[in-house]
Amino acid sequence: MVAVAGAYIYWNPLWLVDRSVNIYLRGKGIQHHYVMVDGYRIHYLEAKPEGNGPEKPVLLVHGLGARASDWAKMIPDLAKSGYHVYAPDLLGYGDSPKPADGDYTLDGEERIATDFQRALKLEQVDLGGWSMGGWVAMKMALDHPEMVRRLMVYDSAGMYFVLDFPPSLFSPHDRASFDALMDKIEPSRWRTKIPSIMIPGMIRRFQENQFIVQQTFGSMLHGRELLDFRLSGLKMPMLIVWGTEDRLIPLDVGLRMHDLVPQSVFLGVRKCGHLTAAECAPPVVDETIKFLNADPPLSRSTSYVDAPQ
């Protein structure tokens, strides 16, 4: 049995990571649930708020090739601050279904996120999105503004910029292509945090999700959903957070978003890359809670903080 267990862990080391994340989530009072959305059994994480104050729902949308648990560094502090947090796995991601005929376009994922909110009877939420999830969140806020009280985006896609990487970046098949992806996502930090034994398992997982990720990314590339000419239509308070070292979606994209939305608050996190909401969570959580709690909403501002050591 020991030999079998050892062989399984060697072949699938991410099992240990997933188990550790689930133990962490349970220890923080975060629960796993499912709800039917458009005929699919969508998985989501829920963290109920501490105390008995007014209901303050927060909906968090993950990025391309990601999952709800990527918000693990932020969810507990939001709940501790009185927010009722919901984080779904979009269709094709995490523990949600991966149907061969699923709609994994931006429109399809926006529909899942919007109908998820309706399925849980959440009339209005504070809506957050990370990377591709930020694009989905901004589309929701533009298409259904009555459903969004405040909007938060973290290193978000959604605006035009010149790609300096191929679409295959998100489907690494060997160590060299994996290194190229990690260099884009989190330059100079990841090598000290990912043991070598984990990398083959991570590559296999990327390959398993290749069909879904490429469909989603393809819908992002055709350009019809770009928001450059729509963002000025956002009227709710907006928080924009960016890692200044983001090599995947450059800092300039976030600053252009800030220019287009007069009521936005911008926070740049120095020495952090694309994974700002995870790798640099303390200042990001602090600014997010400050933004959500402000009454009246925070005035337009631009500020920078250093990444945690």
Residue pairs with C-beta under 8 A, 6 or more apart in sequence:
8 15
9 15
9 16
10 197
11 201
12 201
12 204
13 195
13 197
13 198
13 200
13 201
14 198
14 201
14 202
14 205
17 198
21 69
21 72
22 32
22 69
24 72
25 32
25 45
25 69
25 72
25 75
28 47
28 72
28 75
28 76
28 79
29 47
29 48
29 76
29 79
30 45
30 46
30 47
30 72
30 75
30 76
30 79
30 85
31 45
31 46
31 47
31 48
32 43
32 44
32 45
32 95
33 43
33 44
33 45
33 46
34 41
34 42
34 43
34 44
35 41
35 42
35 44
35 116
35 119
35 120
36 42
36 119
37 112
37 115
37 116
37 119
38 111
38 112
38 115
40 91
40 96
40 97
40 99
40 102
40 112
41 96
41 97
42 88
42 89
42 91
42 96
42 97
42 112
42 116
42 119
43 68
43 88
43 89
43 94
43 95
43 96
44 68
44 86
44 87
44 88
44 89
44 116
45 68
45 69
45 71
45 75
45 85
45 86
45 87
45 88
46 84
46 85
46 86
46 87
47 75
47 76
47 78
47 79
47 84
47 85
48 79
48 84
49 56
49 79
49 80
49 81
49 82
49 83
49 84
50 79
50 80
50 82
51 82
53 82
55 84
56 82
56 83
56 84
56 126
56 292
57 83
57 84
57 85
57 86
57 122
57 124
57 125
57 126
58 78
58 83
58 84
58 85
58 86
58 125
58 126
58 127
58 128
58 292
59 86
59 87
59 88
59 113
59 116
59 117
59 122
59 125
59 126
59 127
59 128
60 68
60 71
60 74
60 75
60 85
60 86
60 87
60 128
60 129
60 130
60 133
61 87
61 88
61 90
61 113
61 127
61 128
61 129
61 130
61 133
61 134
61 136
61 137
62 68
62 70
62 71
62 87
62 89
62 90
62 93
62 94
62 130
62 131
62 133
63 70
63 129
63 130
63 131
63 132
63 133
63 134
63 157
64 131
64 132
64 157
64 170
64 213
64 216
64 217
64 220
65 93
65 170
65 206
65 209
65 213
66 93
66 94
66 130
66 131
66 133
67 89
67 93
67 94
67 95
68 87
68 88
68 89
68 94
69 87
69 94
70 130
70 277
70 278
71 85
71 87
71 130
71 277
72 278
73 277
73 278
73 281
73 285
74 277
74 281
74 284
74 285
74 288
75 85
75 87
77 285
77 289
78 85
78 285
78 288
78 289
79 85
81 289
81 292
81 293
83 126
83 292
86 116
86 120
86 122
86 125
88 96
88 112
88 113
88 116
89 95
89 96
90 96
90 109
90 112
90 113
90 133
90 136
91 97
91 98
91 99
91 102
91 103
91 104
91 108
91 109
91 112
92 98
92 99
92 102
92 104
92 209
92 212
92 216
93 209
93 212
98 209
98 212
102 108
102 212
103 111
104 212
104 215
104 216
104 219
105 215
105 216
105 218
105 219
106 132
106 135
106 136
106 139
106 216
106 219
106 220
106 225
107 219
107 225
109 132
109 136
109 216
110 136
110 139
110 140
110 143
113 136
113 137
113 140
114 140
114 143
114 144
114 147
117 125
117 147
122 147
123 147
124 146
124 147
124 148
124 149
125 147
125 148
125 149
126 148
126 149
126 150
126 151
126 152
126 292
127 137
127 140
127 141
127 147
127 148
127 149
127 150
127 151
127 152
128 137
128 151
128 152
128 153
128 154
128 288
129 135
129 136
129 137
129 138
129 152
129 153
129 154
129 156
130 153
130 154
130 155
130 156
130 277
131 154
131 155
131 156
131 157
131 248
131 249
131 274
132 157
132 216
132 220
133 156
134 153
134 154
134 155
134 156
134 157
134 158
135 156
135 157
135 158
135 220
135 225
135 227
137 151
137 152
137 153
137 156
138 151
138 153
138 156
138 158
138 227
138 231
138 234
139 158
139 225
139 227
140 147
140 148
141 148
141 151
141 234
141 236
142 227
142 230
142 231
142 233
142 234
145 234
145 235
145 236
148 236
149 236
150 236
150 237
150 238
150 239
150 291
150 292
150 297
151 234
151 236
151 237
151 238
151 239
152 238
152 239
152 241
152 288
152 291
152 292
153 238
153 239
153 240
153 241
153 257
154 241
154 242
154 276
154 277
154 284
155 241
155 242
155 243
155 246
155 248
155 249
155 254
155 274
155 275
155 276
155 277
156 240
156 249
156 253
156 254
156 257
157 220
157 249
158 225
158 226
158 227
158 231
158 257
159 226
159 227
159 228
159 231
159 253
159 256
159 257
160 223
160 226
160 228
161 249
161 250
161 252
161 253
165 180
165 184
165 248
167 214
167 217
167 218
167 221
168 177
169 177
169 180
169 181
169 184
170 181
170 206
170 213
170 214
170 217
171 206
171 207
171 209
171 210
171 213
171 214
172 178
172 180
172 181
172 203
172 206
173 203
173 206
173 207
174 203
175 199
175 203
178 199
178 202
178 203
178 206
181 206
182 190
182 191
182 194
183 247
184 247
184 248
184 274
185 247
185 248
185 273
185 274
185 275
186 273
186 274
186 275
186 279
187 245
187 247
187 273
188 245
189 272
189 273
189 279
194 202
206 213
219 225
228 256
228 260
231 257
231 260
231 261
232 260
232 261
234 261
234 263
235 263
236 263
237 263
237 264
237 265
237 291
237 294
237 297
237 298
238 261
238 263
238 264
238 265
239 264
239 265
239 267
239 287
239 288
239 291
240 254
240 257
240 258
240 261
240 264
240 265
240 266
240 267
241 254
241 266
241 267
241 268
241 269
241 276
241 277
241 284
241 287
241 288
242 251
242 253
242 254
242 255
242 266
242 267
242 268
242 269
242 276
243 251
243 268
243 269
243 272
243 273
243 274
243 275
243 276
243 279
243 280
243 307
244 251
244 268
244 269
244 270
244 271
244 272
244 304
245 270
245 271
245 272
245 273
246 272
246 273
246 274
246 276
247 273
247 274
248 273
248 274
249 274
251 268
254 266
254 268
255 266
257 264
258 264
258 266
258 302
262 300
263 297
263 300
264 300
265 287
265 291
265 298
265 299
265 300
265 301
266 301
266 302
266 303
267 283
267 284
267 287
267 303
267 304
267 305
268 302
268 303
268 304
268 305
269 276
269 280
269 283
269 284
269 304
269 305
269 306
269 307
270 304
270 305
270 306
270 307
271 306
271 307
272 279
272 280
272 307
273 279
276 284
277 284
279 307
280 307
280 308
281 308
282 308
283 305
283 306
283 307
283 308
287 305
290 298
291 297
291 298
